[in-house]
Amino acid sequence: PYTCSLSPHIVLRELGLPFELVKVDNTTKQTTDGRDFRTINRKGYVAALELDDGQVLTEGPAIVQYLADLKPEYALAPPVGSWERVRLQEWLNFVTSEIHAGSAPLFNAALPEDAKAFFREKLFKHFDLLQETLAQQDFLMGPCFSVVDAYLFTVLG
């Protein structure tokens, strides 16, 4: 709960794919089924998608693209190799590096307020870009919902 693993959950539900949700205690790194989560994802944080064959995929933006490609007819991601797909990856990277990572310092209680003000100003400039984009179109990629919208929703939450 309250992590970036929400975006793959949204995409899984949009696609109607079956899945088993296993919660992770982010303090102890124990899963509700009794495993040490670090044996699933050595990075120690969610999201992680463990496939039936034992392979594990981590990093929300990679997971949502993988999931979207399982059911391309739902058009949650443009086709691989297309210019639109590159634009999707551009947006996913922006949300990851500028919005998600850019907001992290604001939650650091040890950071002085003047430093937080610096990060807040930078982050708000990125919010301006998002606002300008969404004032012209319903979703980041244009007229249709995509995996980047699910990811942005999650990160902004």
N, C-alpha and C positions, 0 to 999 in steps of 0.2 A: 504493500500500500504506500501511496505518496511517493512513488519513484517513477523513473522514465520507462519502467516496464509496462506502464499503462498503454503506450502507443502500440506495441505489438498486440496487446489485448484488444484494443479497438479494431485493428486490422484483422485479427483472427475472427472477430465477431462479424465484421463487415463482409468477410469472405465466406462465412458459415463453415469454417474449418473446425474439425474436432480437435480439442486439446485438453490436457490435464494441467490445471493450475497448481503449482507448488509454491507456497509462500516461503519467504526467506526472512529470518530475523536478522536485520542488518547489523545488529550489535554483536550477536553471538556467531553469526554466519551459519546457523543451523537451519535446515529446511524442515517444513512440517512433516516430512516423511522420514526424518531422522538422519539425514546426510549432512556432512560438512559441505557447505555450498562451494568452498574453494576447490573441492575435487571436481566440481562441475565447471566453474569459471575461476581460473587461477587469479584473475584480476580481483575477484572477491565482491563484485557488485553486479546488480541486475541492470539490464535484462540479459537473460540467457535462454536460448531455445535449444532444448535437447531433443534430437530426432529419435525416431524408433530404432535406427541403426546405431545409436550411441554417439553420433557426431553432435558437437555443440557449436552453435553460432552465437556470438556475443555482439554487443553494440547495437542499440536500438535502430539506428538508420540502416544498418546492414540487414537486420532481421526483417524490418518492414518491407524492404525491397525484395528480399527472398520470398516472403509470404505473398506479396502482390504478384510475383512471377508464377506462383503456383496456380493462380486463376486469372490469367491475363484478360479474360472476357469481362471482368469486373472493372477494368481500367483504373485501378488504384495507383498504377505507375505506368508511364509510357513504355513502349517496347524497348528492350535492350538494344543498344546501338543507334538509337534515334537521337536527334538533337534535343528533343523534349526530355529524354531520359537524362541527358547531361545537365539540363536545366533543373530537373528534379534533384539530382545529386548536388548541384550548386546550392539550392535552397536547403537541403538537408545539412550540408556542411555549414551554412550560415547559421542555421538554428543551433547546431551543435557548438560551434566555436564562438559565436558572438552573443547568442541569447542565453544558452544554457551555461556555458563556461563564463560568460560575461556577468551573469548574475551571482555566481558562486561567492565572490568576495563579499557580497552584501550580507551573507549569512555567517560570516566569520566575526564572532563577538570580540576577538582580540584585535581586529583591524580598527585603527583610529577613524573617527568620523570624517576627517578631511580626506582620508584615502577612500572611504566609502563614497563620499561625494564625487570624487573623480570617476570611480567606476560607475556610479549611478548616471552621471552625465553622459558617459560613453554609451551605456546601455540604452538610455532614452533616445539617443540619436538612431540607434538600431530600431527601436520601437517606432520612431518616425517613419523609417523606410517601410516597415511592415504596414503601418497605418496608411501610408500613401498607396502602397500596392493594393491593399484590401479595400480602399476607397474606389478603386477603378475596376475591381473584379471580385467575385464572391470568394474565391479561394486563391491560395498562393500561386498555383499553376494555371489559373484561369477560371473557366466556368464550372469546373467539376472538382469535387472532393478527391484528394489523393492522400497517399501515405504521409506526405510532408505536412498536411493539415492536422493529421492525427498526432504527429510528432510535435508540432508547434503547440497544439492544444495542451499536450502533456507537459511540455517544458514551461509554458506560461502558468500552469497550475501550481 
